[in-house]
Amino acid sequence: MRGRWLLWALLGGVVGVLCYGTLVVFTSRRPLPRQSKVGAVIDLIARSYVDTVPIKNLEEKAIELMVGRLDPHSTYIPAKDARAYNEPLEGGFEGIGITFNMQTDTLLVLNTIDGGPSEKVGILSGDRIVRVDGIDVAGVKFPQDSLMRILRGPRGSQVRVEVARIGVKDPMLFTIVRDKIPINSVEVAYMVDSLTGYMHLIRFSQTTPQEFTSSVSRLAASGMQQMIIDLRGNGGGVMEAATFLSEFFLPKGAQVMYTQGAASPRRDYIAQQDGLLRNIPLAVLIDDASASASEIFAGAIQDNDRGFIVGRRSFGKGLVQEQFTFSDGSLLQLTVARYYTPSGRSIQRPYQLGNDSLYYVDYLSRYQRGEFMHRDSVRVDSLNRYVTRGGRTVYGGGGIVPDIFVPVDTTKITPYYRAILRHNLPFRFAVHFVDEHRVEMEGLGDMESVRTYFENSKVLESFVNYASQRGVPIARKDYQISKNLIEAAVYSNIARFVWGNKGMYPF
C-alpha cells in the first residue's frame, strides 16, 4: 500500500512539473471544426480570449510571417501602402504634376510634367513652393512624405500654392486643379546620330506599350535605322509589357518565353505577327539592376539571336507574381510560376525559402570577386547550358550574361570627384546657375548650341570656384583626370532644369 502511494506521489510530481504555469479546464475541451489552423486560432482568440485584442493586427502579422517564409519576391502589401505600390505599375497617380527636390528645407520644382496641371497654370522649374493651402512648408522642416500627401489628391480637386520665384519680388499664388499624372516608362527617346535611335526604359507598366509605340514612331520619323534600348537600372514590372515589346523585334511564330508552376500549367508566349522592327539592328543595355521584365525582353532577344546584349550580368529574377486583392484593399503578390526564355532556361538565381538576407546582397559577392570589372570572373553553371536559335551557348541560373561585356570604369573616379558628389555640388550649382541664366538658355535651339553656350560661359570654371567656396577646393591633378565626369555631371544637371530628361541625357 505504501508503495502504491509512493508511485502516485511520484506521478503527481511529474504531472506538476509538466503543468507548472498552466491552468487547463479539461472539462471544457471542444473539438475544432475542420478549417485552416491559422483561421481557427484567430477565430478562437476573437471569441474566447480573456482580453479584447486587435484581431486585424494579429491577422496582418500572421500573413506577413507566412509570406515571409516563401520566396524573396512573394510579398504582402497592407491597404495603406497598396495605392503607392501599384502606381508605378499602373503608370500614373493623381496630383499636380511636378518633380521636386527638398533644397535647404524648401520645395524646389525640378520640372513640370508636359501638359500637366502645374505647367498649365504657369509653374516653372526653379520655383520654390513656400505655402500649400495656407500651410507653411518652407523653412519649417516639413516632412517630405507629408508634403507629398497634401500636394496629391483626387482628380478635379483644387490646391492653392504660393511660389517664390527668382526675379519676382512678391510670392505668386496659383490655384492648381489636380489631374491624372503619368509615371512614364520611357524616360527619354532621341536620336544619338543620324541613324541611331536611343530609348531608356526605366520600368515596365500598363502604359509601356503605348509609350513605346509613340516613341518608336517619332524616332522612325527622324530617320532611325538602328536602335539602342537601355534597360540599365530597370527592375521590371508588368510581364505583358515585356512580351509586347519583344514581339516588335521578332518574326511571326518566334517564342518570347513560357511560364510554368506547380499549380500553373505551361503557357507559351509566341509572336503573333511579324514585328515592325524585326529587321532593325538592335543593342540592349543591361546591368546588375536589370531584373524581371527586363530579363524577359533581354532573354527573348538573346535566345532568338535577334540583337546584342551589352553590359554586365543582370539581376536574375525568373519568378512570376500574381496580384490578389483583399476586401480591405490590401494586396498579396504571390509567386505562381517561373518563366523560361525561348531556349528553355530559367535565369532565377538561387534562394532559400524564408531567407532573404543573402539573396539581396548577392551583388556584393559579385563585386568582391571582380565580376563588375572582368568578364572571366562571371560565374556560370556549366551544367545549366542551353543553345540559342542560332546555335550559340547560353547559361541559366543567375541572370542574363551579356554577349558584349562592359566593365565598370573606375579609372576617372578621384577623391576630388567623390567629394563634389558627396556634397551634391553639381545639383546645387545647377540651381544657382539656372536662377541667373534661365531666360537666355531657353532661347537655345539644340544641344550643340547648348554645349557651345556652356563652353563660352566658362561654366566649368564657375563650378570649380563655386565648389571651392563650399569647402571643396580644387585638386588640379584629380580635376584633369575626372574632368569629363565633372563636365557631364554639371552640364546634365543644368540642362535637366531647363529641358527635362531630353536635355540631361545627351551629356
Disulfide bonds with the S-S distance in Angstrom:
none
